[in-house]
Amino acid sequence: MAMPADKVDKAKARVQAALAASYRSRSDYRSLLGRLRHVATCVRPARPFLQRVCQQERQLHRRQRVPLSAAMTADLIWWPRILESSQLNGVPLQYFHALPAPTIILDMVASDTAFCALVPAARLALRYCFSDKERQLIEATKTD
């Protein structure tokens, strides 16, 4: 399975626009991410170059505009090369076949104070209470 040429062209245009802009808004990042995530599905070696864009988007607030960091610009520079390589464009169909049955099913939930995992087949419940330091880190990562 490979990406159609028109989708490749749209992704290239979005990357070029990102590289040309001095500042990006959250909606700009989301639009770029949407295109690049689709590409990363078909072009597996592209996945590592998507990480910094994802990290930057998570840090943005609704109306905030930020400049591209040097590291993110370096990652974006690779995207046109990745998109132009026909050898990278494609995923074997075996990745889309039915997955084998899981050997274990795990249900889990987390809060600000604890983490709980249930293993129904083993009739097991695992609970981990966060330490004061871990709770402080959780509070520090919360956004508005």
N, C-alpha and C positions, 0 to 999 in steps of 0.2 A: 504494500500500500504506500503510495507516495502523495505528496502535496501537489495539487493542481498548479499550473504555472501562474494563473491569475492571483492565487493566494500568496505565492512566493513573491510576486511583484508588489502586492499590497504590504506584505511584511517588510520588504526592502524599503518601500517608501516611508513607512512608519519609523523605521530605524534611522533613515537619513534625516527625517524631520526632527527626531530626538537629538541626533548629533548636531544639527544646525541650531537648535534653540539654546538660548543661554539659560533659561529657566523653564521648569516643568511643573505643571499643577498635578494634583492627585488624579483628576480625570484623564490627563495626558498619560500619566503612568499606567493607569488602569487600561486605557486603550492599547498602549504599547504591550502591556503584559498579556492582554487577550490574544493579540497576534502572535507573540513569541511563545506563549504556552501551546498554541496550536502547532506551531513549527516544532517545538520540542517533543511533541507527541510523535511526529513523523521522523524527525531528525534527532535521534537519541544522543549523539555526541554534543548537541547544543545545550543540553540541560544545565551543565555547570555555569554557563554564561548567563543564565536566567536568574541565578540566586541573588546577585547584588541588586538587580532591578526589583525583585520581590521584597528584599529587605528594606530598600529605600521607600517603596510604596507603603509599607506597613507603618513607617514612622511619620507619614504625612497626615496633617489634619485636613479638614474639608476644603478650606479655601487657601491653603498654604501653597506657595510656589517656591521651589528650591532649585539651586544650580545643580548640574550633573557633577558628581565627584570625579576625580581623576580615575579612580578605580572603575567606576561604572562606565565612563567614557571608553576606557581600555576594553571592557567587556563588549560594549556595543560595537566597537570597531570590528570585532570578529564576526558579527552577525551577517553582514553582506557577503563575506567570504564563505560562511557556512551555507547561506542560501544559494549561492552560485554553484556550489559543488553538487553535481547530480549524483555523485557516488554516495553522498551522505543522505540524500533525500529518499527515504523509504524505510519502512519497518516490515520485517517479515510477518506474514499473516498469522504465524503461530502465536504471536503475542495476543491475538484477539480470540483465540479458541477458548473453549470452556476451561475454567481452572479446575484443578483436582479438588476433591472434597477436603475441607480443613481437618487436620488431625486434632485440633483443640479449638474450642470457641471460648472467647474471653470477652466478658462485658465489663466495662469499666466506667467510672465516673470520678471526677475530681472537683474539689472545692478549694477555697482559700485556706482551709485548715487540714484537709486530708485527701488521700487518694484511696479508692476502693476498687478492687477487681474481683469479679465473680467467675468461677470456673464451674458451670453447671454440671458437666459430665463427672467431675470429681467431687461435686458437692462441697466446694471449697470457696471460702471468702477470704480475701487478703486485704488488709487495711494498713495503711501507712500514714501516720500523723506527721505533718510537717513540723520541723523545729522552728524556734523563734526566728532564727536567721533566715530560714527558707521562707517563712511568712513575710518577713520584711522585704525579701527579694520579690516576692509575688506582688506586694503592695507597690513596690517601686516600678514595676513594669506596667502597671495599669495606666490607661490613658483616660481622658475625660469620658 
